[in-house]
Amino acid sequence: MNTVAVLGPGRIGRQIALAFALGGRRVLLVDVKARTPEERRAVFADARREITRDLRLMTEEGVIAGGDVASALDRIEDRTGLDGLDACAFVQEALPELLDLKREVLGRLSTRVGAGAIIASTSSTIAPRHLADAVERPERFLVAHWLNPAHIVPLVEVVAGQATTAAVVDRAIEVLEALGKVPVRCADSPGFIGPRLQALLMNEAVRLVEEGVASPEDVDRAFRAGMGFRYAQVGIFEFIDWGGVDILHRASRFLADALGDDRFKPARLVEEKIARRELGPKTGRGFFDYAGDRRETFETAKVRALLRQLRRVREDAAYQ
């Protein structure tokens, strides 16, 4: 699987192309939009500008070695149209989030690549079930949702469709892990994991500003120094347990009553955990098992990780 194709030289497409190139793959960066020759040259020139800039920044920050820059650039080839992709064993569609556009291009693409090629969409909200029937041999189709900036953020959400085979999912995960990514399996559901959480978080931040609770600057500063700091080392479910499922339950009920908004009510599974006294490390079980020495191991590891992060933050003065 030495040659891959990325459809769409826009922001996310060029970032994905860079990630593959840094992983040693030959990358065909494909423009499928109808443009004049001048427009096409401008699009690819801008992609090259951004890729070159980010390679320079990655070198300056010590993420890659200086010698990787030229080789990564050499691995990315500009292409127009869907011809000549038959050698690609992995094709990543990275087009705008428009259902009809994705379906039309994916349908044409599936007739131009080899039967064994994996076809992935980078859709952030459109579930595989809305796309898969446009693809010939949908068993090789899935969503691989990269987060912007794709060449930096480790997470890629891998979402299988109803027809996707387990072997295709496993192969896609192997490809992503070889790039240093952290692929996470997710069921076919609108918004997947990241976008679904993010939409709620961002809208709630806007409501805080609408209601005069805080300014955008203070909301952002609070997030970076609070949740952003903590969740960089502690997962959401880890923190629910660490803080206590009962704490989440009480806080949710208070907010629902005080704000008169049922969206803050505790989730059904939280209510079930309360009923079973599965409150976290203090009761030996929450969403995870803390029997025996697991509580001490978990808490020690998380405190140590947060302390290391605090040291880095103080060194960088990130919140000044």
Secondary structure, DSSP 8 states (H G I E B T S, - for coil): --EEEEE--SHHHHHHHHHHHHTT-EEEEEE-S---HHHHHHHHHHHHHHHHHHHHHHHHTTSS-TTHHHHHHHHEEEEESSTT-TT-SEEEE---S-HHHHHHHHHHHTTTS-TT-EEEE--SSS-GGGTGGGSSSGGGEEEEEE-SSTTT--EEEEEE-TT--HHHHHHHHHHHHHTT-EEEEE-S-TTTTHHHHHHHHHHHHHHHHHTTSS-HHHHHHHHHHTHHHHHTTS-HHHHHHHH-HHHHHHHHHHHHHHHT-GGGS--HHHHHHHHTT--BGGGTBSSSB-TTTHHHHHHHHHHHHHHHHHHHHHHHTTT-
